[in-house]
Amino acid sequence: MSDDLLIIPMIVPLTAAALTIGFGSHRVVQRVISLLALAGSSAFAVAMLVHVDREGPLVVQAGNWPTPIGVTLVADRTAALLVAMATLVLLVSLVYAIGFGGSEREQDAFHPLYLLLTGGLCLAFLTGDLFNLFVGFEIFLMASYVLITFDGTREQVRRGSSYIVLGIVTSTLFLFALGFVYASAGTVNMADLHDKFAGLPEGVRAGLGALLFLVFGMKAAVFPLFGWLPDSYPSASTPVAAVFSGLLTKVGLYALLRTQTLIVPPGDRQVALMLAIAALTMVVGVLGAVGRTDIRGLLAFHIVSQVGYAVFGIALFSVSGIAGALFFILHQMAVKTSLFQVAGVLERRTGSTSISALSGFVRSAPYVSALFFVSAFSLAGIPPLSGFIGKLALVEAGVEQGAWVVTGVSLVVGLLTLFSMAKIWTGAFWGDPAEGVAVAPIGEVRGYGVMVGALTVIVLMGVALGLAAGPMMGLCTRAAEDLLDPAGYVRLVLG
Amino acid sequence: MRRSIIFDVTVRGVLDAALVASVFLLFAGHNRPGGGFVGGLVAGSALGLAFVSIGPGGVDDLLPVRPRLLLSIGLVLVTATVIAPMFGGNAPLDHGLWSTDLPFFGTVKIVGALPFDTGVYLIVVGMVTTVFEAIGPDVDRDEVQEP
């Protein structure tokens, strides 16, 4: 495989975005272009993952400029893994969005924006340059600003505004951080930064490390910078919320992981701080969810809680911890998306996602309820589902490092998550059908089969992750080894 | 709405000059200040002035194509410039510099990145005009309500 091909997951969606803009109101043509582009990108991303795992990372110097002047794109195991999972989730979610209708059917700009989101995400994963990481973030954030407020309801605009303002504040901080990094190290190439940062005074390194942690922490929604997420995500239309909850915070986590391992390895004090933040994120997220009675609002708080687990793994800073965090991020991408998609099916059948209003959905939709059951209990960490594997790996890594307190917290939070999922299950699915809530017959819901088909695929992706835990964990462990020993990465990029 | 003749006449004079200047900036880019983005901004602000002068709904009269087509063509040009060098076995975005002697123009340097810049130019102009197209009808509605 030629190294240059690694731009495919970025350039194909961007080209498709250009074409779908041109085809404006021809929805069928737009759908065909988007589906082909995402199918091609994800197929390639999987092939790239296999190749990178066997033969080593792919590196491209854009414009053939020598490093560290030009922009470097790197697909190592971590990046290839996340790109493959993200593009697959995006492909299935697009099918779901087409079935769901809503803004996809009404707005000409849905497909271009969705494809720009894809291109930006892949760019953020594949770049080897800190400034280019900013560009990737901006591309998918710009698209997300429009997608989150697409229906233009009062609620969406109100909540979307806080999302946009916070996004812009974070991006501005990111830009400042980039300026400081360039001023102190004279480069923004991440491999080059690895070398240059080692020579910087301790205080400067710690300060820049803290600033980068702040920026990516805000993007990933860690405590205490998570407020924007449970506020804004539930107001977005369900297919959009599903994609956002599955993927966007994970890019923040990836950026955190990459900068912490490659540029500023945390010292003991930073590790202690990160562990404390991880524990607080888990607890506050799960407690916030307890008070919610709307399924989507409840799930949004769980995103925060689960981000805590990933930060926990990253903060352990050991091969097993980071491998666990990577596996956990993959699990989240599939499971979180699927849970929001179930909420969308409920919404289309009954017009409501409120736990208190609904009851006995299992009678009218046993199959969808079963899918929810699988995903919800995977999130709660019931064996043999993928959530259990991820949490087990993190707990083992925590015990290995002697981080007893945080490990204990993660177990308690797991229990509370189970309680929360059981609350949705008993509230909305179990019991006698609620009076006064009309459940539309399947035949009357437009695109129902497409939605449920996509939902099935994404639930199966989560299940497959659990069944293939051995090989997947092996891959995550190899990726974590690469991350913690960046010498190979640096040599490859700088030549 | 009361129109200002001074403004209309000035815009008519400025528009063509600004558009030519924007194309100059587009070609001057790469080694000198300018480039697709700056050129696009100049053209976009000139068109913005023209829309204010012509009034809402003037987008269709001023542009021969739908604004979204500009966006589409611009983005295709950009991605094509990224991919094109790969067919020759070079790195993506790879580009060269050629110079030729033309009568009247003198020595002209052509940069391989020019299609990229042109794409950026079209995207910026397309974006500005899309915004004017989008807010146009609302402005119309407000006007009707005025006494």
Interface residues (C-beta under 8 A of the other chain):
Chain A: D4 I7 I11 L14 T15 A17 A18 L19 I21 G22 G24 V60 Q61 A62 G63 N64 D108
Chain B: R66 R68 L69 L71 S72 I73 G74 L75 V76 V78 T79 A80 V82 I83 M86 N90 A91 P92 L93 D94 H95
